[in-house]
Structures are given as structure tokens and as C-alpha cells.
């Protein structure tokens, strides 16, 4: 089990100064760095951008805060160094998209993503996958 409580708390703390445009640029950088393509419906207001390589999700980039989740072989990618305005991007590395290997304190999840995550019966704070988190918060 990977406890991401500290990671999610750092992401939550960084949301105040974060702009969606920073998330969009981070997503474009991830797509370039991974040699993939960006999958994000900006007009629909999605809060996550996906980076696809070979038709598979290699990374998820949050548009609402400084968070990148890198999956499997995508874990070799690192975001660029933080500049004075952006702050550090929190990186969570996981072995797979659908493996329920994550856990996070429910209060920290609520602070970061609101009630839609903690009150969602499809997301168990003690064992969830990146896919679970994405579906609950996209």
C-alpha cells in the first residue's frame, strides 16, 4: 500500500496559488517528456489531463493544483524544476492505473478534492486506485 497522505496534503496546500494554465502547461510538458499525446477536454472543464503513450495512460496531470501522477513506465518522467511563481509539483508514482494500491487520510482527501471524493462509495480511502481517484474527481 502506498500512503499518499503527505503528497495529497502538499498538493492541497499548493492549490491556492495554482492556475489552470499552469496545469495545462505541465500536461503539455509531460506529453512532450513522455513522447505521448495529451487527452484533455478543456472545454468540458475537466480537472485532469491524461497523457497517453501507445494508447495507454502514462500520466495524469491535475489542472486544479500542482500534482502529477505517473504510471508504470511513465514513472521515469519528472516535471521541470519549480519556478518562483509555480512552486513544486507533487509527483505520485504508481505501478498501474487500476491497482488499488493507494491510501490517504479521508480528511486530507476532503481538503484536497471536497466531499465528492470522501462521500463517494466507489472510492475507499484505505485502498483506491489512480483510476478511482480520476473518476471521482475528473
N, C-alpha and C positions, 0 to 999 in steps of 0.2 A: 504494500500500500504506500502511496506517495502522499504525504501530508502537505497540502499546498496552502495551509492557513497563512503562513508568513508571506507567501507570494501574493495571495489574494489581498491581504491587508496592505501590502505595498502598492499594488495596483489601485486599490480603493483610495489610498492616500494621494496618489498621483492624478486622480480623475479631475480634481478641482482646476488645475491649470492646463488640462489637456484639451486640444481642439480636434474635431473630427478630421480636419485637414492633415493633422499630424498622423493620425491613424491611417489615412489614405496614402500618405507618402511612405509610411512604414510598410504598408501592404505592397506597394509598388516595388520598394526596395527588396522585400522578401521574395517577391516573384522573380526579380532580376537575379538575386543571390542564389536562388534555388533552381534557376533555369526553368521556371514554370510559368503558368498563366494565372492571372487574377480572376477570381469569380466573386463578384460582389454586386448586388443590386442597389446601387447608390440611390436611385430614385424611389425605391421602396422604403428607404430609411433603415436598412439592415444595420445592426450594430456589430457585425462581424464580417470580415473579408476572408475568403478562403484562397489559399494558394494551391493550385493543382499541378502535379507533375505526373506525367503518364496517366492522366485521368484519375489519380488518387490524391486525396488531401494530404499535403505535406506540411501545411501550417495554417493556423487560424490567427488572424490579427484583429484585436479589438479596436473599434472605432471610438469607444467611449472612454478609453483610458490606456495607459502605457502597458499593454500586455500582448505578448506573442506566445502562442502555444505551438511548439514544433513537434512533429510526429514522425516516429520511425527514423528513416534515413535522413529526413529533413532536419534532424537534430544537429547536423553539422553546421547549420546556418546560425549566425549570430547577428543581432541588429547592430547598426553602426553605433559608435560611441555617442553618448548623450551630449547634446549641446547645452549651453547655459539656459535656454528657454524651455527645452523639452523635458529634461530630467531623464532618469534611467528607465529603460523599458524592462519590465519584468518578463523573464523568459521561463516558461514551464516546458520541460521536455518529457514526452510520454512515448512508450513503445508502440502504441497503436491508437487509432481513433475510437474504437468501440470497447476497449478493455476497461472494465470498471476498476481502475487502479488508484483513483484519486479519492481523497477525503479532505474535508475542510470544516472548520468550526461553523455551525449554522449562523451564528451572529455575524461572523466575518463575511460569509456569503451574502447575508441580508444587507449588510452595509455596502457591499460592492455592487450587487445586482438587484436589490429590492426584494419585496415579498414574492415576486413571481418565481423566484428560484426556491426559496425555503418552503413555500406553501405548495410547490409542485410535486404531486405524488410520483412523478416519473423521475425525480432526482433525489436520491438518498445521499445526504451529506456525508455519510460514513463510507460510501462506496459508489462512485459515479465515474462515468467515462467523459472524455472530452466531447464526444458526440451528445451525451446527455446535457451537458452544460450548454453547448451550442444551441441545441433545440429549445432549451428553456429560456434562452436569452437573445436569440437572433432577432 
